[in-house]
Amino acid sequence: MAKKILILIAALLLVLVLSFLGIQSYRARVLNNVAVHKSDTPTIVLHGSGGNYLSLGPMTIRLAQHDLANVP
């Protein structure tokens, strides 16, 4: 019985890890196919009430990795 539970937990973890990797791969693929008109006009992104760096930081870093944004 204990082996069945361990196998079930291992299978569930495997599904979760593969799902996470699939989502990350899809997000990267989408950003690689984005065509952006670049200009010298800055765009300022402001978070909402109670937001901080954690609100938009990961998004801006991910965009900068694909040359879609500049992070100061």
N, C-alpha and C positions, 0 to 999 in steps of 0.2 A: 504493500500500500504506500509506504514511504517513497519507494522508487517511482511510482506513478506520479506522485505529487511533485517530486523533484524534476521529472521529465516534463511535466506540464508547466512548471515554473520556468524551466530552461527554454521551452518552446515559446512561451509568452515573452520572455526577455528577448529572444531572437527576433520575434516578430516586431517588437517595439524598436529594437536597434535598426533593423532593416527599414522600417517605416521612417524613422528619423533620417537615415542616410538618403532615402529616396526623396524626402521633402527638401533636404539641403541641396541635393543635386538639381532638383527642379528649380529651386529658387535661383541658383547660380546660372542655370541655362537660360532662364527668363531674362536675367540682367545682361547676359552676353549678347542677346538679340535685340536690345533696346537701341534705337537710333535717337540721339538727342542733339538738337540744335544748340551749339555752344555759343555763348556770347560773353561779353565783359560785364554784363549787368548782374549784380549779385542777387541771389534769392535768400532771404532770411527766413529760417524755419523756427517758429516759436512753439514751444510745448504749451499745453493747456494749464489750467489752474492746478497747482500741486505737483506739476511735472518737474523733472530734473534731467540730468545727463542720461540717466538710465531710460528715460522715456524715448528719446530720439537718438541717443548715441550709437547703439548698435546698427540702426538703419543708416546713419550717415557714414559710419565706418564701412559698411558693406557696399554702399554706393561709391565711396572713394576707391575701394579695391577694384572696381570695374570702371574707373575713370569717369564716373558720372557725377562726382561731387568733389569739392575740396574741403578738407576739414582743417581748421586752423590749429 
